[in-house]
Amino acid sequence: MINFSNRVRILIVIAMMLFASHSLSAQYDKQQFFYRGRQFLIEGKYVQAIENFNILSQLDTTLYESYFFRGIAKYNLGDFLGAQIDFDRTLRINPLYTPAYHYRAITLSRTGKYDLALRDLEEAVDLRPGYTGLYFSRGVTYFLSQQFEKAVEDFNRFIRYEPKVADAYLNRGASHLFLGDTTKALNDYQTAISLNRFEPEGYIRRSRIYVLQNDTERALQDLDQAIKIDSTNAFAYFNRAIVRYNAKDIMGSLSDLERVLAEDPGNALTLYNRALIRSQIGDYNNALEDYDRVLSINPNNVLAYYNRATLFVQLGRYRDAMDDYSQAINLYPDFANAYINRSYVKNQLGQFNSAKSDYDIAQNKIKDYKTRVGDTTLAHSLADTTKKFDRLLALDADFAKRDFGNELLQYRDVDIRLKPLFKFRAAPEARMLMALENRFDYPEMDKFKQSLPIPVELTTSQPTIDNKLLEEMKQVTEDRLKERTESSALFTKALIEAGSKQFNTALDCYNRAIGLEPDETFYYINRGALQSEMIDFISSIESNVQVLTLDNTSATRAKVQDQATRSYDYTPAIHDMKKAAALSPDFPYIYYNLGNLYCMSSDIPESIVQYTKAIELYPGFGEAYYNRGLVLIYLRDKEKGCIDLSKAGELGIKDAYPVITKYCIKKQD
């Protein structure tokens, strides 16, 4: 995007001011939640803001502002789909609320839905033509949809009312640049710098104009100044690397790329450029490593395959080279140079007939290209044999966001793990139920917990207990067992032993407890969870941990972290959970656990069925939404999966937002 981020923060403050003029017409507790949520929003504490607006929306479902501000918080967490849903709710309640149209338009623009965004902005302008911020946002949307003349018109309107906003000049300058008017672009960048001399982006933008004018000295001066202002600005280093490379300062360029990667090790475009430089200075092994990393990040990078193949040729690895040239051709069948080079490689391997065929295909591609030289699509540009494909690639500064790190296809290897099973665990003390707390109310569970000799909680992780308290719990349990054999004491002994990884002892205690009281639902839940935990423990020792993993093309796979894999049988755990479900069919945590167990058993469709049952019984079940969302994305149903993750984040699962950022945000080309 072009300078959306600062404007969004400004618009948050404006929205707060607008809202302050409205009467809440609510009780004091509503005002408290609103003002706390608003303050968290201003401070950038978006998760806490969502928590407060959640409560506010529970207290009054007609209060459209609670959905509006929650949408802003979700937007700033990268949950654009969730933000759009909240803005939709806002407008259903109040169809005349201009800020909701404005923010929904910004959100739609971030997801590439420019036509819908422009429609919302038109509606907002009709409602409030004097609200100048709308012209800024519409100008950005026109720019992103490559309607540059209209973008200039809207930035002109904004500047007429707000002549001191540097971002507007930066964006109008970008629009002028794409219209081919470097003079007007340079003037706008000059104005932006004069308005804010301590903002590095103006210098970075102006340096690109100087590059176009072949004024390397001024370009470097501007980039040096940007780095002086902000020594951590990776985008400035990246641009200076390009300028230095073109000025034959190869080592200086490499040094700047190293600095970018120190800040952002997974930056694909920087790795690609470093691979090119390393190839040119003879550092072949490290160059290959960089190409490997680029292709693991972006397996559709045709130039990475092409240049890695060229490097393989230099190393005499002809079969590897042929594979890479073939992959480049598969990605772009008009890549004439790839056919020519593959023809050479096949000749080296003695495949003369096939080499002749490749050479003939290349000549036909070249002939076709020459007849269609006006076509500037990538497929035809790759048929141009006069073009060099071993030059450093530059990211166009005018499409770059201020946040350089998120612009360059920032995929990293992330293991997406399901939230664990729920089971009863020893706790320091019984938790008090708080008003409006997101908690499933189940009287039978409360009665069961009160019957135990020590406090317990149903949770996915072990609460922190100091050693002294743990010893006291053990003693209480042992004393109870000395007096008489009872199932509740055996149960508590089992969960204490399980916490210390004494699985066999724990399992024996659960078995004895169930023998004494075979109709107790919660015994089966814990025994089933223990049997699953025992399998997971064994598999972790054998390095065969099953992990739900998404690859970098948004496809999915089940990755096992070892070559020698084996499957594990979760049938006993599933049997216990089914028994629990038969005893207590209205307890949602059982179905959640079954969802996990079926997923780990590779019965993915059934896992979705079970998570859905859990959510139907308990609509506030954040962990169930999170796990179902992951599984849906695994099955390539990204839209539904991202909706689930958004709901999980809304319900307090903070881990949802990094996953949303990675897999649910549409990457701009």
QUIUR-V369481 format. One record per residue. N is the residue number from 1. RES is the residue in one letter. OMEGA is omega as a letter, one per 40 degrees, with the letter a starting at -180 (none if undefined). Layout:
BEGIN
N:RES:OMEGA
N:RES:OMEGA
END
This chain:
BEGIN
1:M:i
2:I:i
3:N:i
4:F:a
5:S:a
6:N:i
7:R:i
8:V:i
9:R:i
10:I:a
11:L:i
12:I:a
13:V:i
14:I:a
15:A:i
16:M:a
17:M:i
18:L:a
19:F:a
20:A:a
21:S:a
22:H:i
23:S:i
24:L:a
25:S:a
26:A:i
27:Q:a
28:Y:a
29:D:i
30:K:i
31:Q:i
32:Q:a
33:F:i
34:F:a
35:Y:i
36:R:i
37:G:i
38:R:a
39:Q:i
40:F:i
41:L:i
42:I:a
43:E:a
44:G:i
45:K:a
46:Y:i
47:V:i
48:Q:i
49:A:i
50:I:a
51:E:a
52:N:i
53:F:i
54:N:a
55:I:i
56:L:i
57:S:i
58:Q:a
59:L:a
60:D:a
61:T:i
62:T:a
63:L:a
64:Y:a
65:E:a
66:S:i
67:Y:a
68:F:a
69:F:i
70:R:i
71:G:i
72:I:i
73:A:i
74:K:i
75:Y:a
76:N:i
77:L:i
78:G:a
79:D:a
80:F:i
81:L:i
82:G:i
83:A:a
84:Q:i
85:I:i
86:D:i
87:F:i
88:D:i
89:R:i
90:T:a
91:L:i
92:R:i
93:I:a
94:N:a
95:P:a
96:L:a
97:Y:a
98:T:a
99:P:i
100:A:i
101:Y:a
102:H:a
103:Y:i
104:R:i
105:A:i
106:I:a
107:T:i
108:L:i
109:S:i
110:R:i
111:T:i
112:G:i
113:K:a
114:Y:a
115:D:i
116:L:i
117:A:a
118:L:i
119:R:i
120:D:a
121:L:i
122:E:i
123:E:a
124:A:i
125:V:i
126:D:a
127:L:a
128:R:a
129:P:i
130:G:a
131:Y:a
132:T:a
133:G:i
134:L:a
135:Y:i
136:F:a
137:S:i
138:R:i
139:G:i
140:V:a
141:T:i
142:Y:i
143:F:a
144:L:i
145:S:i
146:Q:i
147:Q:a
148:F:i
149:E:i
150:K:i
151:A:i
152:V:a
153:E:a
154:D:i
155:F:i
156:N:i
157:R:a
158:F:a
159:I:i
160:R:a
161:Y:a
162:E:a
163:P:a
164:K:a
165:V:a
166:A:a
167:D:a
168:A:i
169:Y:i
170:L:a
171:N:i
172:R:i
173:G:i
174:A:i
175:S:i
176:H:a
177:L:i
178:F:i
179:L:i
180:G:a
181:D:a
182:T:a
183:T:i
184:K:i
185:A:a
186:L:i
187:N:i
188:D:i
189:Y:i
190:Q:a
191:T:i
192:A:i
193:I:a
194:S:i
195:L:a
196:N:a
197:R:a
198:F:i
199:E:a
200:P:a
201:E:i
202:G:i
203:Y:i
204:I:i
205:R:a
206:R:i
207:S:i
208:R:i
209:I:i
210:Y:i
211:V:i
212:L:i
213:Q:a
214:N:i
215:D:a
216:T:a
217:E:i
218:R:i
219:A:i
220:L:i
221:Q:i
222:D:a
223:L:i
224:D:i
225:Q:i
226:A:a
227:I:i
228:K:i
229:I:a
230:D:a
231:S:i
232:T:a
233:N:a
234:A:a
235:F:i
236:A:i
237:Y:a
238:F:i
239:N:i
240:R:i
241:A:i
242:I:a
243:V:i
244:R:i
245:Y:i
246:N:i
247:A:i
248:K:i
249:D:a
250:I:a
251:M:i
252:G:i
253:S:i
254:L:i
255:S:i
256:D:i
257:L:i
258:E:a
259:R:i
260:V:a
261:L:i
262:A:i
263:E:a
264:D:a
265:P:a
266:G:a
267:N:a
268:A:a
269:L:i
270:T:i
271:L:i
272:Y:a
273:N:i
274:R:i
275:A:i
276:L:a
277:I:i
278:R:i
279:S:a
280:Q:i
281:I:i
282:G:i
283:D:a
284:Y:a
285:N:i
286:N:i
287:A:i
288:L:i
289:E:i
290:D:i
291:Y:i
292:D:a
293:R:i
294:V:a
295:L:i
296:S:i
297:I:a
298:N:a
299:P:i
300:N:a
301:N:a
302:V:a
303:L:i
304:A:i
305:Y:a
306:Y:a
307:N:i
308:R:i
309:A:i
310:T:i
311:L:i
312:F:i
313:V:i
314:Q:a
315:L:a
316:G:i
317:R:a
318:Y:a
319:R:i
320:D:i
321:A:a
322:M:i
323:D:a
324:D:i
325:Y:i
326:S:i
327:Q:i
328:A:i
329:I:i
330:N:a
331:L:i
332:Y:a
333:P:i
334:D:a
335:F:a
336:A:a
337:N:i
338:A:i
339:Y:a
340:I:a
341:N:i
342:R:i
343:S:i
344:Y:a
345:V:i
346:K:i
347:N:i
348:Q:a
349:L:i
350:G:a
351:Q:a
352:F:a
353:N:i
354:S:i
355:A:i
356:K:i
357:S:i
358:D:a
359:Y:i
360:D:i
361:I:i
362:A:a
363:Q:i
364:N:i
365:K:a
366:I:i
367:K:i
368:D:i
369:Y:a
370:K:i
371:T:a
372:R:a
373:V:i
374:G:i
375:D:a
376:T:i
377:T:a
378:L:a
379:A:a
380:H:i
381:S:i
382:L:i
383:A:a
384:D:a
385:T:i
386:T:a
387:K:i
388:K:a
389:F:i
390:D:i
391:R:i
392:L:i
393:L:i
394:A:i
395:L:a
396:D:a
397:A:a
398:D:i
399:F:a
400:A:i
401:K:i
402:R:i
403:D:a
404:F:a
405:G:a
406:N:a
407:E:a
408:L:i
409:L:a
410:Q:i
411:Y:i
412:R:i
413:D:a
414:V:i
415:D:a
416:I:a
417:R:i
418:L:i
419:K:a
420:P:i
421:L:i
422:F:i
423:K:i
424:F:i
425:R:i
426:A:a
427:A:a
428:P:i
429:E:i
430:A:a
431:R:i
432:M:i
433:L:a
434:M:i
435:A:i
436:L:i
437:E:i
438:N:a
439:R:i
440:F:a
441:D:a
442:Y:a
443:P:a
444:E:i
445:M:i
446:D:i
447:K:i
448:F:a
449:K:a
450:Q:a
451:S:a
452:L:a
453:P:i
454:I:i
455:P:i
456:V:i
457:E:i
458:L:a
459:T:i
460:T:a
461:S:a
462:Q:i
463:P:a
464:T:i
465:I:i
466:D:a
467:N:a
468:K:a
469:L:i
470:L:i
471:E:i
472:E:i
473:M:i
474:K:a
475:Q:i
476:V:a
477:T:a
478:E:i
479:D:i
480:R:a
481:L:i
482:K:a
483:E:a
484:R:i
485:T:i
486:E:a
487:S:a
488:S:i
489:A:i
490:L:i
491:F:a
492:T:i
493:K:a
494:A:a
495:L:i
496:I:i
497:E:i
498:A:i
499:G:i
500:S:i
501:K:i
502:Q:a
503:F:a
504:N:i
505:T:a
506:A:a
507:L:i
508:D:i
509:C:i
510:Y:i
511:N:a
512:R:i
513:A:i
514:I:i
515:G:i
516:L:a
517:E:a
518:P:a
519:D:i
520:E:a
521:T:a
522:F:i
523:Y:a
524:Y:i
525:I:a
526:N:i
527:R:i
528:G:i
529:A:i
530:L:a
531:Q:i
532:S:a
533:E:i
534:M:i
535:I:a
536:D:a
537:F:i
538:I:a
539:S:i
540:S:i
541:I:a
542:E:i
543:S:i
544:N:a
545:V:i
546:Q:a
547:V:i
548:L:a
549:T:i
550:L:i
551:D:a
552:N:i
553:T:a
554:S:i
555:A:a
556:T:i
557:R:i
558:A:a
559:K:i
560:V:a
561:Q:i
562:D:a
563:Q:i
564:A:a
565:T:i
566:R:a
567:S:a
568:Y:a
569:D:i
570:Y:a
571:T:i
572:P:i
573:A:i
574:I:i
575:H:i
576:D:a
577:M:i
578:K:i
579:K:i
580:A:i
581:A:i
582:A:a
583:L:a
584:S:a
585:P:a
586:D:a
587:F:a
588:P:a
589:Y:i
590:I:a
591:Y:i
592:Y:i
593:N:i
594:L:i
595:G:i
596:N:a
597:L:i
598:Y:i
599:C:i
600:M:i
601:S:i
602:S:i
603:D:a
604:I:i
605:P:a
606:E:i
607:S:i
608:I:i
609:V:a
610:Q:i
611:Y:a
612:T:i
613:K:i
614:A:a
615:I:i
616:E:i
617:L:a
618:Y:a
619:P:i
620:G:a
621:F:a
622:G:a
623:E:i
624:A:i
625:Y:a
626:Y:a
627:N:i
628:R:i
629:G:i
630:L:a
631:V:i
632:L:i
633:I:i
634:Y:i
635:L:i
636:R:i
637:D:a
638:K:a
639:E:i
640:K:i
641:G:a
642:C:i
643:I:i
644:D:i
645:L:i
646:S:i
647:K:i
648:A:i
649:G:i
650:E:a
651:L:i
652:G:i
653:I:a
654:K:a
655:D:a
656:A:a
657:Y:i
658:P:i
659:V:i
660:I:a
661:T:a
662:K:a
663:Y:a
664:C:i
665:I:i
666:K:i
667:K:i
668:Q:i
669:D:none
END
